[in-house]
Amino acid sequence: MSHAQIIIEVRDLAKSFGALRAVDGVNFTVAAGQTVALLGGNGAGKTTTISMLLGLLMPTSGSVALFGEDIARHRSKVLGRMNFSSPYVDLPHRLSARENLVIFAKLYGVKQPAARIAEIAAALDLTALLDRRFGSLSAGQKTRVALGKALLNRPELLLLDEPTASLDPDTADWVRHYLETYQRETGAAILLASHNMAEVERLADEVLMMRKGRIVDRGTPADLLYRFGRQNLEDVFLDIARDRRTGDMAQVEA
């Protein structure tokens, strides 16, 4: 991965809200074809970090470069090459799933949007849902539509927040396989925030563990399991969230 193109480069990133330091000196990179998982408990700083990557929040200090461009100065240059999905960001309820996808396809300048929507709908088993109002869909169906929205422009960078939330185990497994195939075929970079540790173990090349706005440990899933002497990432997550690290588990902030 050392010779792959760097898609995300975050340097000394910090964000304060008054006296609250939500993100405190974060550094990491994500290369083309790499999946990096950003993990942490509620309030760890994950959402704030992702919001700064999207250009929705301005950093208090530090920088974010996407595709080599400073997001603070050249956001318009990179937005068309990336996309974002979260089950916690709703689409307009009164519009049908198709109407929502058409709007986003136009915003991203997708060529032949009807054909692309049909392709995505077939891939994510959305065809029967396209003409239903978004607000009438189940939580799992909304999650699939949101993921379809994120794939419309064939992004080179995917920011995924809980991409399989509310999905049954079979559908969730299918979505993970789809993401793996998409990444293998396109070389896309993926930044993944998830509380599903089995999902992280399967998809992530590197894991960044956040606590109180800082990255307090990082490594491959196998590295973390070995260092913490655990059998699964959920136990590693709990050790870090509860600050149960032992002496040789010093902070690993690059």
C-alpha beads as a LAMMPS data file, in Angstrom:
LAMMPS data file: protein, C-alpha beads

254 atoms
253 bonds

1 atom types
1 bond types

-500.0 500.0 xlo xhi
-500.0 500.0 ylo yhi
-500.0 500.0 zlo zhi

Masses

1 110.0

Atoms # bond

1 1 1 0.000 0.000 0.000
2 1 1 3.004 2.309 0.361
3 1 1 3.095 3.103 -3.380
4 1 1 -0.681 3.557 -3.776
5 1 1 -2.148 6.998 -4.326
6 1 1 -3.027 8.737 -1.072
7 1 1 -6.706 9.671 -1.198
8 1 1 -7.145 11.077 2.335
9 1 1 -4.380 12.867 4.212
10 1 1 -5.286 14.255 7.623
11 1 1 -2.646 16.261 9.497
12 1 1 -2.880 17.562 13.084
13 1 1 -6.644 17.900 12.691
14 1 1 -8.469 19.564 15.587
15 1 1 -11.944 20.910 16.205
16 1 1 -13.155 22.779 19.248
17 1 1 -16.669 23.812 20.192
18 1 1 -16.059 26.430 22.839
19 1 1 -14.172 24.701 25.653
20 1 1 -14.899 21.236 24.222
21 1 1 -12.058 19.722 22.181
22 1 1 -14.043 17.273 20.021
23 1 1 -11.074 16.309 17.806
24 1 1 -7.578 16.782 19.143
25 1 1 -4.561 16.460 16.839
26 1 1 -5.634 13.557 14.588
27 1 1 -3.314 12.206 11.868
28 1 1 -3.981 9.458 9.330
29 1 1 -3.962 8.601 5.635
30 1 1 -6.125 6.368 3.454
31 1 1 -4.744 5.061 0.149
32 1 1 -6.543 3.990 -2.996
33 1 1 -7.905 0.464 -2.594
34 1 1 -7.604 0.623 1.195
35 1 1 -10.359 0.389 3.810
36 1 1 -9.671 2.184 7.079
37 1 1 -12.069 1.849 9.999
38 1 1 -12.548 4.774 12.376
39 1 1 -13.807 3.386 15.679
40 1 1 -14.710 4.803 19.055
41 1 1 -17.513 5.186 21.548
42 1 1 -20.155 7.882 21.429
43 1 1 -18.446 11.257 21.708
44 1 1 -15.057 9.928 20.624
45 1 1 -14.875 12.366 17.694
46 1 1 -15.707 10.119 14.725
47 1 1 -18.673 12.094 13.385
48 1 1 -16.867 15.411 13.799
49 1 1 -13.876 14.019 11.908
50 1 1 -16.070 12.768 9.056
51 1 1 -17.900 16.109 8.941
52 1 1 -14.575 17.875 8.436
53 1 1 -13.632 15.414 5.679
54 1 1 -16.894 16.302 3.930
55 1 1 -16.215 20.012 4.328
56 1 1 -19.329 20.462 6.471
57 1 1 -17.258 21.686 9.421
58 1 1 -14.156 23.833 9.256
59 1 1 -11.226 22.640 11.382
60 1 1 -10.068 24.755 14.275
61 1 1 -6.548 23.798 13.202
62 1 1 -4.795 21.242 11.046
63 1 1 -5.663 20.183 7.512
64 1 1 -7.561 17.692 5.368
65 1 1 -6.379 16.904 1.837
66 1 1 -8.508 14.749 -0.469
67 1 1 -6.955 13.633 -3.759
68 1 1 -4.142 16.058 -2.957
69 1 1 -6.494 19.052 -2.653
70 1 1 -7.023 21.068 0.524
71 1 1 -10.716 20.501 1.309
72 1 1 -10.994 23.922 2.953
73 1 1 -9.971 25.712 -0.254
74 1 1 -10.890 23.338 -3.071
75 1 1 -13.975 21.459 -1.888
76 1 1 -15.702 21.828 -5.252
77 1 1 -12.832 20.039 -7.008
78 1 1 -13.204 16.825 -5.039
79 1 1 -16.878 16.457 -4.124
80 1 1 -17.746 14.802 -7.423
81 1 1 -15.158 12.086 -6.789
82 1 1 -16.501 11.034 -3.393
83 1 1 -19.751 10.147 -1.658
84 1 1 -21.160 9.490 1.773
85 1 1 -23.730 7.145 3.281
86 1 1 -25.265 7.085 6.737
87 1 1 -28.568 5.656 7.961
88 1 1 -28.710 8.615 10.343
89 1 1 -28.928 11.189 7.522
90 1 1 -32.461 11.026 6.141
91 1 1 -33.578 11.636 2.578
92 1 1 -36.821 13.566 1.924
93 1 1 -39.690 11.337 3.064
94 1 1 -42.308 12.619 0.628
95 1 1 -40.232 11.774 -2.415
96 1 1 -40.041 8.266 -3.795
97 1 1 -36.783 6.370 -3.627
98 1 1 -36.418 6.928 -7.383
99 1 1 -37.014 10.685 -7.107
100 1 1 -34.390 10.949 -4.371
101 1 1 -31.877 9.048 -6.480
102 1 1 -32.649 11.165 -9.565
103 1 1 -31.988 14.363 -7.615
104 1 1 -28.637 13.132 -6.326
105 1 1 -27.687 11.764 -9.738
106 1 1 -28.228 15.235 -11.195
107 1 1 -26.313 16.900 -8.356
108 1 1 -23.349 14.619 -9.066
109 1 1 -23.596 15.062 -12.829
110 1 1 -24.193 11.363 -13.458
111 1 1 -24.456 10.593 -17.163
112 1 1 -27.538 8.596 -18.185
113 1 1 -28.989 8.762 -14.664
114 1 1 -31.975 6.487 -15.405
115 1 1 -29.674 3.701 -16.563
116 1 1 -27.345 4.163 -13.593
117 1 1 -30.244 4.128 -11.121
118 1 1 -31.590 0.945 -12.699
119 1 1 -28.123 -0.624 -12.433
120 1 1 -27.741 0.316 -8.765
121 1 1 -31.312 -0.769 -7.979
122 1 1 -30.696 -4.192 -9.487
123 1 1 -27.395 -4.569 -7.626
124 1 1 -28.888 -3.625 -4.231
125 1 1 -32.307 -5.257 -4.751
126 1 1 -34.075 -1.889 -4.783
127 1 1 -36.071 -2.178 -7.999
128 1 1 -39.367 -3.012 -6.271
129 1 1 -38.865 -0.083 -3.881
130 1 1 -38.080 2.675 -6.383
131 1 1 -41.583 4.082 -6.678
132 1 1 -42.427 3.899 -2.986
133 1 1 -42.189 7.008 -0.832
134 1 1 -38.917 7.022 1.061
135 1 1 -40.762 7.685 4.324
136 1 1 -42.761 4.474 3.925
137 1 1 -39.684 2.244 3.749
138 1 1 -38.368 0.143 6.615
139 1 1 -35.111 1.105 8.330
140 1 1 -33.214 -1.588 6.419
141 1 1 -34.705 -0.515 3.084
142 1 1 -33.746 3.098 3.778
143 1 1 -30.199 1.964 4.530
144 1 1 -30.002 0.238 1.135
145 1 1 -31.362 3.292 -0.687
146 1 1 -28.828 5.508 1.111
147 1 1 -26.032 3.171 0.044
148 1 1 -27.364 3.243 -3.517
149 1 1 -27.230 7.043 -3.388
150 1 1 -23.603 6.849 -2.272
151 1 1 -22.648 4.686 -5.261
152 1 1 -24.430 6.671 -7.992
153 1 1 -21.381 8.641 -9.129
154 1 1 -18.987 5.656 -8.952
155 1 1 -16.997 7.387 -6.201
156 1 1 -13.263 6.961 -5.787
157 1 1 -13.732 7.684 -2.071
158 1 1 -16.566 6.304 0.045
159 1 1 -17.256 7.587 3.550
160 1 1 -19.516 5.004 5.189
161 1 1 -21.155 5.476 8.572
162 1 1 -22.739 2.212 9.772
163 1 1 -23.375 0.950 6.207
164 1 1 -25.220 -2.200 7.339
165 1 1 -27.211 -0.751 10.245
166 1 1 -30.769 -2.160 10.437
167 1 1 -30.039 -4.841 7.850
168 1 1 -30.736 -8.494 8.570
169 1 1 -27.594 -10.694 8.716
170 1 1 -28.094 -12.128 5.225
171 1 1 -28.584 -8.732 3.563
172 1 1 -25.738 -7.204 5.580
173 1 1 -23.394 -9.971 4.436
174 1 1 -24.487 -9.401 0.844
175 1 1 -23.835 -5.633 1.134
176 1 1 -20.348 -6.262 2.536
177 1 1 -19.601 -8.581 -0.371
178 1 1 -20.856 -5.910 -2.768
179 1 1 -18.584 -3.282 -1.194
180 1 1 -15.599 -5.644 -1.407
181 1 1 -16.326 -6.296 -5.081
182 1 1 -16.833 -2.595 -5.824
183 1 1 -13.529 -1.712 -4.190
184 1 1 -11.673 -4.510 -5.957
185 1 1 -13.035 -3.419 -9.353
186 1 1 -12.585 0.350 -8.908
187 1 1 -9.694 0.760 -6.462
188 1 1 -11.853 3.057 -4.333
189 1 1 -10.711 4.131 -0.867
190 1 1 -13.168 3.550 1.975
191 1 1 -13.323 5.202 5.389
192 1 1 -15.664 3.133 7.536
193 1 1 -17.267 4.037 10.852
194 1 1 -19.039 1.059 12.387
195 1 1 -19.990 -0.446 15.722
196 1 1 -20.155 -3.891 14.112
197 1 1 -16.779 -5.323 15.054
198 1 1 -17.190 -8.454 12.908
199 1 1 -17.788 -6.147 9.949
200 1 1 -14.639 -4.194 10.759
201 1 1 -12.560 -7.360 11.067
202 1 1 -13.791 -8.453 7.646
203 1 1 -13.478 -5.199 5.720
204 1 1 -10.736 -3.096 7.317
205 1 1 -7.069 -3.078 6.340
206 1 1 -6.331 -0.695 9.212
207 1 1 -8.244 0.289 12.336
208 1 1 -8.009 3.686 14.048
209 1 1 -9.268 3.647 17.630
210 1 1 -10.504 7.035 18.904
211 1 1 -11.094 8.116 22.466
212 1 1 -11.827 11.652 23.673
213 1 1 -10.980 13.163 20.282
214 1 1 -7.651 11.390 19.827
215 1 1 -6.438 8.314 18.008
216 1 1 -5.210 6.214 20.899
217 1 1 -4.297 3.053 19.001
218 1 1 -4.083 1.815 15.434
219 1 1 -3.108 -1.204 13.410
220 1 1 -4.500 -4.055 11.376
221 1 1 -7.256 -6.043 13.071
222 1 1 -4.751 -8.885 13.576
223 1 1 -2.189 -6.502 15.127
224 1 1 -4.717 -5.149 17.611
225 1 1 -5.956 -8.596 18.592
226 1 1 -2.374 -9.710 19.206
227 1 1 -1.328 -6.634 21.206
228 1 1 -4.400 -6.706 23.430
229 1 1 -4.405 -10.481 23.774
230 1 1 -8.024 -10.668 22.676
231 1 1 -9.986 -13.032 20.447
232 1 1 -12.203 -10.387 18.827
233 1 1 -12.242 -6.662 18.133
234 1 1 -15.248 -6.064 20.353
235 1 1 -13.125 -6.851 23.408
236 1 1 -10.345 -4.590 22.083
237 1 1 -12.922 -1.839 21.577
238 1 1 -14.146 -2.212 25.165
239 1 1 -10.589 -2.184 26.534
240 1 1 -9.875 1.097 24.763
241 1 1 -13.250 2.717 25.431
242 1 1 -12.859 1.911 29.144
243 1 1 -9.146 2.788 29.161
244 1 1 -8.127 -0.696 30.242
245 1 1 -4.847 -0.759 28.333
246 1 1 -1.795 -2.132 30.116
247 1 1 1.689 -0.677 30.317
248 1 1 3.019 -1.667 26.876
249 1 1 -0.123 -0.417 25.132
250 1 1 1.058 3.166 24.953
251 1 1 -0.684 5.702 22.781
252 1 1 0.122 5.153 19.106
253 1 1 -0.426 8.582 17.565
254 1 1 1.526 9.060 14.337

Bonds

1 1 1 2
2 1 2 3
3 1 3 4
4 1 4 5
5 1 5 6
6 1 6 7
7 1 7 8
8 1 8 9
9 1 9 10
10 1 10 11
11 1 11 12
12 1 12 13
13 1 13 14
14 1 14 15
15 1 15 16
16 1 16 17
17 1 17 18
18 1 18 19
19 1 19 20
20 1 20 21
21 1 21 22
22 1 22 23
23 1 23 24
24 1 24 25
25 1 25 26
26 1 26 27
27 1 27 28
28 1 28 29
29 1 29 30
30 1 30 31
31 1 31 32
32 1 32 33
33 1 33 34
34 1 34 35
35 1 35 36
36 1 36 37
37 1 37 38
38 1 38 39
39 1 39 40
40 1 40 41
41 1 41 42
42 1 42 43
43 1 43 44
44 1 44 45
45 1 45 46
46 1 46 47
47 1 47 48
48 1 48 49
49 1 49 50
50 1 50 51
51 1 51 52
52 1 52 53
53 1 53 54
54 1 54 55
55 1 55 56
56 1 56 57
57 1 57 58
58 1 58 59
59 1 59 60
60 1 60 61
61 1 61 62
62 1 62 63
63 1 63 64
64 1 64 65
65 1 65 66
66 1 66 67
67 1 67 68
68 1 68 69
69 1 69 70
70 1 70 71
71 1 71 72
72 1 72 73
73 1 73 74
74 1 74 75
75 1 75 76
76 1 76 77
77 1 77 78
78 1 78 79
79 1 79 80
80 1 80 81
81 1 81 82
82 1 82 83
83 1 83 84
84 1 84 85
85 1 85 86
86 1 86 87
87 1 87 88
88 1 88 89
89 1 89 90
90 1 90 91
91 1 91 92
92 1 92 93
93 1 93 94
94 1 94 95
95 1 95 96
96 1 96 97
97 1 97 98
98 1 98 99
99 1 99 100
100 1 100 101
101 1 101 102
102 1 102 103
103 1 103 104
104 1 104 105
105 1 105 106
106 1 106 107
107 1 107 108
108 1 108 109
109 1 109 110
110 1 110 111
111 1 111 112
112 1 112 113
113 1 113 114
114 1 114 115
115 1 115 116
116 1 116 117
117 1 117 118
118 1 118 119
119 1 119 120
120 1 120 121
121 1 121 122
122 1 122 123
123 1 123 124
124 1 124 125
125 1 125 126
126 1 126 127
127 1 127 128
128 1 128 129
129 1 129 130
130 1 130 131
131 1 131 132
132 1 132 133
133 1 133 134
134 1 134 135
135 1 135 136
136 1 136 137
137 1 137 138
138 1 138 139
139 1 139 140
140 1 140 141
141 1 141 142
142 1 142 143
143 1 143 144
144 1 144 145
145 1 145 146
146 1 146 147
147 1 147 148
148 1 148 149
149 1 149 150
150 1 150 151
151 1 151 152
152 1 152 153
153 1 153 154
154 1 154 155
155 1 155 156
156 1 156 157
157 1 157 158
158 1 158 159
159 1 159 160
160 1 160 161
161 1 161 162
162 1 162 163
163 1 163 164
164 1 164 165
165 1 165 166
166 1 166 167
167 1 167 168
168 1 168 169
169 1 169 170
170 1 170 171
171 1 171 172
172 1 172 173
173 1 173 174
174 1 174 175
175 1 175 176
176 1 176 177
177 1 177 178
178 1 178 179
179 1 179 180
180 1 180 181
181 1 181 182
182 1 182 183
183 1 183 184
184 1 184 185
185 1 185 186
186 1 186 187
187 1 187 188
188 1 188 189
189 1 189 190
190 1 190 191
191 1 191 192
192 1 192 193
193 1 193 194
194 1 194 195
195 1 195 196
196 1 196 197
197 1 197 198
198 1 198 199
199 1 199 200
200 1 200 201
201 1 201 202
202 1 202 203
203 1 203 204
204 1 204 205
205 1 205 206
206 1 206 207
207 1 207 208
208 1 208 209
209 1 209 210
210 1 210 211
211 1 211 212
212 1 212 213
213 1 213 214
214 1 214 215
215 1 215 216
216 1 216 217
217 1 217 218
218 1 218 219
219 1 219 220
220 1 220 221
221 1 221 222
222 1 222 223
223 1 223 224
224 1 224 225
225 1 225 226
226 1 226 227
227 1 227 228
228 1 228 229
229 1 229 230
230 1 230 231
231 1 231 232
232 1 232 233
233 1 233 234
234 1 234 235
235 1 235 236
236 1 236 237
237 1 237 238
238 1 238 239
239 1 239 240
240 1 240 241
241 1 241 242
242 1 242 243
243 1 243 244
244 1 244 245
245 1 245 246
246 1 246 247
247 1 247 248
248 1 248 249
249 1 249 250
250 1 250 251
251 1 251 252
252 1 252 253
253 1 253 254
